Amino acid sequence: MSATAAKSGVATIRILMVGVGGQGVLTAGRVIGEAALAANLDVRVGQLHGMSQRGGSVETTVVIGAGESAFVGAGTCDLLLALEPLEALRAAPRLRPGATVWLSTARIVPGTVGAVDKPYPSLSEIEALLTARGAQVHTVNATDLAASAGDAKAVSAFMLGMLIGAGSLPIDEELFDKTVSAFSPARSRETTLRAYRLGVALQRKESGGGLGTA
């Protein structure tokens, strides 16, 4: 996905979204990309499916601004949305100093952790490692909060709400709202939008501060 016309004055933003299969990571990347296209921004979207059918690692990258690649390499990520803590830890080397991280605390333990007899790191350990890289970390149990909006599976929509609520994207909020709605299945559109709007509201309420662990 790419656009040929860029809005002047927009600095390049490198976004990485990580999670496991079934969390909606790839769809969330498409939402950001399509909204950026509609806003007449240069944008590129990349996807890594991994072992999505087995709950394996899944990621999507979105680069808004000048350039030709959707690749987000080591030390270049500006914004990280992590739907699962261990996946946030895997993504840590790609953060630049000063990056912003939204981290959902709900764990989905991959089978490989038990298979190699390695313990799952504690949330405090993961957060400390992210902070040590100079990142500002917001932690929240997105799964529980999405469930409170009517659908625990709408975790990616909730996280997108936090992203837009922070004002981190050069995209009009009304336009982004319409894109989220357009990519939501009709059968779950109402609950998906409620989860998304809850994310927006909570991020705004905290006005840039950490959301605490759940």
Rosetta blueprint (number, residue, H / E / L):
1 M L
2 S L
3 A L
4 T L
5 A L
6 A L
7 K L
8 S L
9 G L
10 V L
11 A L
12 T L
13 I E
14 R E
15 I E
16 L E
17 M E
18 V E
19 G E
20 V E
21 G L
22 G L
23 Q L
24 G L
25 V H
26 L H
27 T H
28 A H
29 G H
30 R H
31 V H
32 I H
33 G H
34 E H
35 A H
36 A H
37 L H
38 A H
39 A L
40 N L
41 L L
42 D L
43 V E
44 R E
45 V E
46 G E
47 Q E
48 L E
49 H L
50 G L
51 M L
52 S H
53 Q H
54 R H
55 G L
56 G L
57 S E
58 V E
59 E E
60 T E
61 T E
62 V E
63 V E
64 I E
65 G L
66 A L
67 G L
68 E L
69 S L
70 A L
71 F L
72 V L
73 G L
74 A L
75 G L
76 T L
77 C E
78 D E
79 L E
80 L E
81 L E
82 A E
83 L L
84 E L
85 P H
86 L H
87 E H
88 A H
89 L H
90 R H
91 A H
92 A H
93 P H
94 R H
95 L E
96 R E
97 P E
98 G E
99 A E
100 T E
101 V E
102 W E
103 L E
104 S E
105 T L
106 A L
107 R L
108 I L
109 V L
110 P L
111 G H
112 T H
113 V H
114 G H
115 A H
116 V L
117 D L
118 K L
119 P L
120 Y L
121 P L
122 S L
123 L H
124 S H
125 E H
126 I H
127 E H
128 A H
129 L H
130 L H
131 T H
132 A H
133 R L
134 G L
135 A L
136 Q E
137 V E
138 H E
139 T E
140 V E
141 N L
142 A H
143 T H
144 D H
145 L H
146 A H
147 A H
148 S H
149 A L
150 G L
151 D L
152 A H
153 K H
154 A H
155 V H
156 S H
157 A H
158 F H
159 M H
160 L H
161 G H
162 M H
163 L H
164 I H
165 G H
166 A L
167 G L
168 S L
169 L L
170 P L
171 I L
172 D L
173 E H
174 E H
175 L H
176 F H
177 D H
178 K H
179 T H
180 V H
181 S H
182 A H
183 F L
184 S L
185 P L
186 A H
187 R H
188 S H
189 R H
190 E H
191 T H
192 T H
193 L H
194 R H
195 A H
196 Y H
197 R H
198 L H
199 G H
200 V H
201 A H
202 L H
203 Q H
204 R H
205 K H
206 E H
207 S L
208 G L
209 G L
210 G L
211 L L
212 G L
213 T L
214 A L
